């Protein structure tokens, strides 16, 4: 079983005041240990906060990549359908169902927000 860091820091500060040392070296060493533990605890906290931000950034990046892949897929599908429709010669008689589908996909692809 280990003591939590806050309690240990408080105990070290009390010890640094209560220990009877002729030259004060022990008192200073114990106080410095408490101060360093406190500083390390703050660094660890800040690192934890940075990790949270990094995780959020990675999640957002992954979502953006997924959305871009979906958009590319729609564009490729629209392009495939348009390629077929150009050969069908439907432009003189209005759009055939494949061309209408291609235009719909194209419009969705253009409206996507990457």
Phi, psi and omega per residue, in radians:
X1 nan 2.336 3.139
X2 -2.046 2.630 3.131
X3 -1.376 2.507 3.115
X4 -1.201 2.738 -2.997
X5 -1.088 -0.729 -3.134
X6 -1.034 -0.784 3.140
X7 -1.127 -0.727 3.137
X8 -1.119 -0.728 3.110
X9 -1.089 -0.789 3.118
X10 -1.070 -0.742 3.136
X11 -1.104 -0.722 3.127
X12 -1.129 -0.692 3.106
X13 -1.114 -0.732 3.101
X14 -1.112 -0.793 3.121
X15 -1.052 -0.690 -3.120
X16 -1.101 -0.475 3.096
X17 -1.492 -0.620 -2.988
X18 -1.522 -0.434 -3.088
X19 -1.180 2.362 3.084
X20 -1.612 1.900 -3.116
X21 -2.285 2.229 -3.082
X22 -1.072 -0.762 -3.079
X23 -1.718 -0.143 3.093
X24 1.404 0.054 -3.115
X25 -1.130 -0.778 -3.137
X26 -1.083 -0.743 -3.141
X27 -1.065 -0.798 -3.116
X28 -1.135 -0.710 -3.130
X29 -1.140 -0.732 -3.135
X30 -1.186 -0.723 3.113
X31 -1.113 -0.747 3.123
X32 -1.106 -0.665 3.102
X33 -1.078 -0.737 3.111
X34 -1.106 -0.741 -3.136
X35 -1.140 -0.731 3.122
X36 -1.140 -0.701 3.102
X37 -1.079 -0.697 3.116
X38 -1.113 -0.776 3.111
X39 -1.104 -0.748 3.129
X40 -1.109 -0.672 3.116
X41 -1.081 -0.704 3.110
X42 -1.154 -0.724 3.109
X43 -1.083 -0.748 3.133
X44 -1.096 -0.734 3.107
X45 -1.059 -0.820 -3.136
X46 -1.094 -0.660 3.106
X47 -1.121 -0.694 3.093
X48 -1.073 -0.733 3.106
X49 -1.131 -0.699 3.113
X50 -1.118 -0.683 3.117
X51 -1.110 -0.708 3.103
X52 -1.042 -0.781 -3.140
X53 -1.123 -0.747 3.118
X54 -1.076 -0.722 3.118
X55 -1.079 -0.742 3.115
X56 -1.110 -0.717 3.130
X57 -1.107 -0.776 3.136
X58 -1.124 -0.723 3.114
X59 -1.062 -0.788 3.125
X60 -1.100 -0.734 3.130
X61 -1.091 -0.740 3.131
X62 -1.117 -0.697 3.102
X63 -1.127 -0.712 3.122
X64 -1.117 -0.755 3.120
X65 -1.081 -0.752 3.121
X66 -1.062 -0.799 3.136
X67 -1.087 -0.708 3.117
X68 -1.146 -0.680 3.099
X69 -1.117 -0.684 3.099
X70 -1.116 -0.735 -3.141
X71 -1.118 -0.765 3.105
X72 -1.058 -0.736 3.127
X73 -1.058 -0.766 3.117
X74 -1.117 -0.714 3.128
X75 -1.125 -0.724 3.120
X76 -1.119 -0.727 3.118
X77 -1.120 -0.791 3.119
X78 -1.064 -0.735 3.122
X79 -1.092 -0.718 3.115
X80 -1.090 -0.766 -3.120
X81 -1.187 -0.715 3.115
X82 -1.094 -0.662 3.120
X83 -1.063 -0.728 3.123
X84 -1.190 -0.723 -3.051
X85 -1.204 -0.514 3.120
X86 -1.072 -0.640 -3.130
X87 -1.334 -0.308 -3.066
X88 -1.394 -0.335 3.105
X89 1.220 0.495 -3.063
X90 -1.350 -0.217 -3.027
X91 -1.041 -0.465 -3.139
X92 -1.378 -0.409 -3.121
X93 -1.899 0.307 -3.020
X94 1.527 3.021 -3.070
X95 -1.409 2.353 3.037
X96 -1.377 3.025 -3.075
X97 -1.092 -0.618 3.114
X98 -1.149 -0.705 3.128
X99 -1.184 -0.722 3.099
X100 -1.068 -0.725 3.104
X101 -1.088 -0.750 3.141
X102 -1.112 -0.737 3.137
X103 -1.133 -0.727 3.103
X104 -1.049 -0.830 3.115
X105 -1.075 -0.740 -3.138
X106 -1.064 -0.792 3.130
X107 -1.096 -0.715 3.099
X108 -1.109 -0.702 3.139
X109 -1.141 -0.694 -3.141
X110 -1.209 -0.555 -3.108
X111 -1.410 -0.251 -3.090
X112 -1.038 2.532 3.114
X113 -1.927 1.732 -3.101
X114 -1.131 nan nan
